[in-house]
Amino acid sequence: SDVYKRQVQGVAGTGKTETIKDLAKAVGSYCVVFNASEELDHITVGRFFKGITSAGAWCCIDEFNKINPEVLSVISSQLALIHNALATSQTVFQLNDEEMTLNPRCAINITVNLAKAKPAPMPDNIKTFFRPFSMSEPDYLLIAEILLHSYGFRGAKEVSRKIVGLLKLCKEQLSGQKHYDFGIRTLKISLKTMKSLRKRLPEEEEEFTARKALNTINLPKLIAEDIPLYEGLLKDLFEEAKESAEAANPLNKAIGEALKGENLQATGDFV
């Protein structure tokens, strides 16, 4: 029965949830992702366990360490009942004073976010029910380089180095707003934006495409105080990036001048 319980731990953006979902898909099981929170109580979790065990599905309780320790102590008794029923190959068992059918294909998995502020220690009686796995920090540079090569960028190595460098500098030097994210998710979205821009303007210089994609993803979420610093970092890394002939054609220049005459900003997307 140990095969059916896993604890995947690591910082945000390392693929904990996706790993469990892909594993469930590989063995042909349906996986339900359930986001834990501090407001979660043992009654809600108990109902969830009833559905999972009777349906024979997999579940992934995301950020399990967000649940209050008092609730975890009750959840541990629920897990003990499920564990004993699986270990003894029961088809019917008692859960929360209710008789439930047990499908042996069910699997209960949890993820633990190690980057959570002041994470509560996991109770020992909970740990005994799960086999722990740790996810390491992803290699951003390698991921970016491989994806850019697959998108047809000839200078993938150099461009990926600058993109990853910019995201790292933004994380270190910009103000620590709660909504800021310069991790793997922002990297992936930026690369996908580059792919769509590449299809639209295949003759455009690759570094300028990267610069435009980064601005599209990052600028809208920056506060006013951080924008000058961000633009300075961008200019230092992509100082040689030039617009394509299409982007700098006479029509675009005429539109820009007309907009200035109307006291409007001639931003790239608007033009």
C-alpha positions in Angstrom: 0.0 0.0 0.0 3.0 2.3 0.2 2.9 2.7 -3.5 -0.4 4.7 -3.2 0.9 7.6 -1.0 3.5 10.2 -2.0 4.7 13.4 -0.5 6.4 15.6 -3.2 8.2 18.6 -1.7 10.1 21.6 -3.1 9.8 25.3 -3.8 7.1 26.8 -6.1 7.4 26.2 -9.8 9.4 22.9 -9.7 6.6 20.8 -11.1 5.4 19.0 -8.0 1.7 18.9 -9.0 2.4 18.2 -12.6 4.6 15.3 -11.7 1.8 13.6 -9.8 -0.7 14.4 -12.6 1.6 12.9 -15.2 2.2 9.8 -13.1 -1.5 9.3 -12.7 -1.9 9.7 -16.5 0.8 7.1 -17.1 -1.0 4.4 -15.1 -4.4 5.3 -16.5 -5.9 6.9 -13.4 -8.0 10.0 -13.0 -6.3 12.6 -10.8 -8.1 15.3 -8.8 -6.1 18.3 -7.6 -7.4 19.8 -4.4 -5.9 23.1 -3.1 -5.3 23.2 0.6 -5.8 26.3 2.7 -5.7 27.5 6.3 -9.6 27.5 6.4 -9.8 23.8 5.5 -11.4 21.5 8.1 -11.4 17.8 8.7 -15.0 17.4 7.6 -14.3 18.7 4.1 -11.2 16.6 3.8 -13.1 13.5 5.0 -15.7 14.0 2.3 -13.0 14.3 -0.2 -11.3 11.1 1.0 -14.7 9.3 0.7 -15.1 10.2 -2.9 -11.5 9.3 -3.8 -11.5 5.9 -2.0 -14.8 4.8 -3.4 -14.1 6.0 -7.0 -10.6 4.6 -7.1 -9.2 7.9 -8.3 -5.9 9.6 -7.5 -5.8 12.9 -5.6 -3.2 15.6 -5.1 -3.7 17.8 -2.1 -1.7 20.9 -3.1 0.4 22.7 -0.5 -0.7 20.3 2.3 1.4 22.2 4.9 -1.0 25.2 4.7 -3.5 23.1 6.8 -3.6 24.0 10.5 -1.8 21.5 12.8 -5.0 20.9 14.8 -6.8 19.8 11.6 -3.8 17.6 10.5 -4.1 15.6 13.7 -7.7 14.6 12.7 -6.7 14.0 9.1 -4.0 11.6 10.3 -6.6 9.4 11.9 -8.6 9.4 8.6 -5.4 8.4 6.7 -4.8 5.6 9.2 -8.2 4.1 8.5 -7.6 4.2 4.7 -4.0 2.9 5.2 -5.2 -0.1 7.3 -8.0 -0.9 4.9 -5.7 -0.9 1.9 -3.0 -2.9 3.8 -5.6 -5.6 4.7 -7.2 -5.6 1.2 -10.6 -4.6 2.6 -13.4 -3.8 0.1 -15.6 -2.0 2.8 -14.3 0.1 5.6 -15.5 2.7 8.2 -14.6 6.4 7.6 -16.1 9.1 9.8 -18.7 6.7 11.2 -19.9 5.8 7.7 -19.4 2.6 5.8 -17.6 3.1 2.5 -16.6 0.9 -0.4 -12.9 0.9 -1.1 -11.4 0.7 -4.6 -7.8 -0.4 -4.3 -6.7 1.8 -7.2 -7.2 5.0 -5.1 -4.1 7.0 -4.3 -3.6 9.9 -1.9 -0.7 12.3 -2.7 0.3 15.6 -1.2 2.7 18.4 -2.2 4.6 20.5 0.3 5.8 24.0 -0.6 9.1 24.6 1.2 9.2 28.3 0.2 6.1 29.0 2.3 6.6 31.7 4.9 7.1 30.1 8.3 6.1 26.7 7.2 4.6 24.6 10.1 6.5 21.3 10.7 4.7 18.3 9.4 3.5 16.0 12.3 5.3 12.7 12.5 2.1 10.7 12.4 1.4 12.3 9.0 4.9 11.7 7.7 4.6 7.9 8.3 1.8 7.6 5.7 3.7 9.2 2.8 6.8 8.3 0.9 8.8 11.6 0.5 10.2 12.9 -2.8 12.1 16.2 -3.3 12.0 18.4 -6.4 15.2 20.4 -7.1 15.3 23.9 -8.5 14.9 23.7 -12.3 17.8 24.7 -14.7 16.2 27.8 -16.2 19.0 28.3 -18.7 18.8 24.8 -20.1 14.9 24.9 -20.3 15.0 28.3 -22.1 17.7 27.2 -24.5 16.0 23.9 -25.5 12.6 25.6 -26.0 14.1 28.4 -28.1 15.9 25.9 -30.3 12.6 24.0 -30.8 11.0 27.3 -31.8 13.6 27.9 -34.5 15.8 30.6 -32.8 19.3 30.4 -34.2 20.9 32.4 -31.3 19.0 30.4 -28.6 22.0 30.0 -26.3 22.8 33.8 -26.2 19.2 34.9 -26.1 18.3 32.4 -23.3 21.2 33.6 -21.2 20.0 37.2 -21.4 16.3 36.3 -20.6 17.3 34.2 -17.6 19.7 36.9 -16.5 17.0 39.6 -16.7 14.5 37.5 -14.6 17.2 36.8 -12.0 18.1 40.5 -11.7 14.4 41.5 -11.5 13.9 39.0 -8.7 17.0 40.4 -6.8 16.7 44.2 -7.5 13.0 45.1 -7.9 10.7 45.7 -4.9 9.3 42.5 -3.4 5.6 42.9 -4.4 3.4 40.0 -3.6 2.1 39.7 -7.1 5.6 39.6 -8.6 6.8 36.3 -10.1 10.0 36.0 -12.0 10.3 32.2 -11.8 9.7 29.3 -14.1 6.1 30.3 -14.9 7.1 33.8 -16.2 9.9 32.2 -18.1 7.6 29.7 -19.9 5.1 32.4 -20.7 7.8 34.7 -22.1 9.1 32.0 -24.3 5.7 31.1 -25.7 5.1 34.8 -26.4 8.4 34.8 -28.3 7.2 31.9 -30.3 4.0 33.7 -31.4 5.9 36.9 -32.2 8.4 34.8 -34.3 5.6 33.4 -36.4 4.2 36.8 -37.0 7.5 38.5 -37.8 10.0 35.9 -38.8 12.5 38.4 -40.1 12.7 40.4 -36.9 16.0 40.3 -34.9 15.8 37.6 -32.3 17.0 39.8 -29.4 14.4 42.4 -30.2 11.7 39.7 -30.3 12.9 38.6 -26.8 12.8 42.2 -25.6 9.3 42.7 -26.9 8.0 39.5 -25.3 9.6 40.3 -21.9 8.0 43.8 -22.0 4.6 42.3 -22.9 4.7 39.9 -19.9 6.5 41.9 -17.3 5.6 45.6 -17.7 1.8 45.3 -16.9 2.5 43.9 -13.5 5.3 46.3 -12.4 4.5 49.3 -10.1 5.6 52.7 -11.3 8.6 52.9 -9.1 10.1 49.7 -10.5 9.6 50.5 -14.2 12.7 52.7 -14.6 14.9 50.1 -13.0 13.4 47.3 -15.1 14.0 49.3 -18.3 17.5 50.0 -17.3 18.2 46.3 -16.7 16.6 45.5 -20.1 18.7 48.1 -21.9 21.9 46.8 -20.4 21.2 43.2 -21.5 19.6 43.9 -24.9 21.4 47.1 -25.9 22.1 45.9 -29.4 18.5 44.8 -30.1 17.1 46.6 -33.2 13.6 46.7 -34.6 12.9 44.9 -37.9 12.3 46.9 -41.1 8.6 46.1 -40.8 8.4 47.5 -37.2 10.3 50.6 -38.2 8.6 51.3 -41.6 7.4 54.8 -42.6 3.7 54.1 -41.9 4.5 53.2 -38.3 6.5 56.4 -37.9 3.7 58.5 -39.4 1.2 56.8 -37.0 3.5 57.6 -34.1 3.8 61.3 -35.1 0.0 61.5 -35.4 -0.5 60.0 -32.0 2.0 62.4 -30.4 0.0 65.3 -32.1 -3.1 64.0 -30.3 -1.1 63.7 -27.0 -1.3 59.9 -27.0 1.5 57.5 -26.3 2.8 55.6 -29.4 3.3 52.2 -27.7 4.3 49.3 -29.9 1.1 47.3 -29.4 -1.2 50.3 -30.0 0.7 51.3 -33.2 
